Amino acid sequence: MSLDSLSLTKTHHHDAYPAISPTKPSLSQTGRAVLITGGSGGIGFEIARSFAKAGASKIIIVGRRNAVLDAAAAKLREELFRDSTTDFIARQGDIGDDASISSLWDFLNSQNIFVRVLVLNAAHVSPWGLYTMKMDKQEIMEGFDVNIGGNFLMTVKFVNQLLRPSGQQLNLINVSTLMIHVIPAPNQTPYSTTKSASTALFGRIADEHPAEDIQIIIYHPGMLYSEGVAKVADEDSINWDKMALPADYAVWAASPEASWLHGRFVWAHWDVDELKTNKEFLKRMEGEKGFLRVAVQGLKEVSMEAFLNK
C-alpha cells in the first residue's frame, strides 16, 4: 500500500506548492519572532528558511551543538538572505534538560524577545531494531524526557512569557511523525509511542485553549532524507519528499488559514485547499471530536460528566 493511497485528499503533494507558499501575503510572518528547536539542520533548518521568506523579524534556531548552530545561522545570513531584514539568532539548548530550557527563555526575556511562533521540531529517536525489553530504562526515558517532557516545558515557558501582551494569540507547531498513524500499535517503537503521547498531550492543551489564544497544529512532515535518516537508509531506496514541503507547511500552519485544524494531527502531503472543500472531511471534523486525534477508538464518546453522574 502506498502512502498516497492513505491521503485524505485526491492530491498528495511531495513538494511545496502555491497554496502554502511563504511569500503569499495571507501567510506573512512580518513582525513575528519565531523559535525553532532542532533548527540547525534538516527539517528545522528548512523551516527557518521558509519563515524568513515569510518575513519573520527574528528567527531563533535552537540545538545542542554550538558550532553547528553558528554555521547554520551564518549560512542563513550570508548565503540565503543577505538582503533580508530577518535577524537570525543561534542559541544552544537541550530540550531534554529543564535547566537548559529555563536558561533559554531567561535569555530571550533578557533580550526583550517575545516569541510569537514556537516550532517544536527537536526529537529523540530511539534505536531502531531493538526489542523493547532489551532496552534499559534510561534509553526508554530519554525519549519521554525530550519528546514529551521537554516539549511540554517549552510550551509552558512559551505560553507564560513575561513579554506576552494581554490577549496576544500564539502559534504552536509540533512536527510529529507518520509512525503514529500507519504503524499498528502492537508494533510501535518506543519513538512512535512517545510521539503518540505528545500528540495526545497537545490535543488536550488545544481542548483547553481556543485557537484565538494558542493555535496548535500537529503534523507529519513527510518522508524526508535527513541527516539522521541517512544513517539507516539509502537515498535511492524510495522517492523521498522534498524538504520544502514541510518547511512551507509550517508557515501555513502558523497562519489564520490553518485555525480550523486547531488541535488535529494532519499530514503535510494533504492539499490544504482540497481539505476545505471535502464534504466528508468537513462532516467528520464537525461530528467526531476524536477525528485526527490520538485516542483509543471503539466505544461511543461519553462525557466525563455523564460518567461521574451515572
SULBELDA-V293148 format. One record per backbone hydrogen bond with DSSP energy under -1.0 kcal/mol. CO is the residue of the C=O (numbers start at 1). NH is the residue of the N-H. Records with the same first field share a line. If there is no record, write none. Layout:
BEGIN
CO->NH  NH
END
This chain:
BEGIN
3->6
4->7
11->271
14->242
17->20
18->21
21->24
24->27
25->28
29->32
32->57  58
33->116  117
34->60
35->119
36->62
41->45
42->46
43->47
44->48
45->49
46->50
47->51
48->52
49->53
50->54
51->56
52->55
54->29
57->87
58->34
59->89
60->36
61->91
62->38  39
63->93
65->69
66->70
67->71
68->72
69->73
70->74
71->75
72->76
73->77
74->78
75->79  80
76->81
81->84
87->59
89->61
91->63
94->97
97->101
98->102
99->103
100->104
101->105
102->106
103->107
104->108
105->109
106->110
107->111
108->113
109->112
116->171
117->35
118->173
119->37  121
120->175
131->134
132->135
136->140
137->141
138->142
140->144
141->145
142->146
143->147
144->148  149
145->150
146->151
148->152
149->153
150->154
151->155
152->156
153->157
154->158
155->159
156->160
158->161
161->164
165->168
170->215
171->118
172->217
173->120
174->219
177->180
178->181  182
184->187
185->188
189->193
190->194
191->195
192->196
193->197
194->198
195->199
196->200
197->201
198->202
199->203
200->204
201->205
202->206
203->207
204->208
205->209
210->213  214
213->170
215->172
216->263
217->174
218->266
219->176
220->268
223->241
224->226
226->230
228->231
229->232  233
234->237
238->240
242->245
243->247
244->248
245->249
246->250
247->251
248->252
249->253
252->255
255->258
256->259
258->261
259->262
261->264
264->218
266->220
267->270
269->13
271->275
272->276
278->282
279->283
280->284
281->285
282->286
283->287
284->288
288->291
290->293
292->265
303->307
304->308
305->309
END
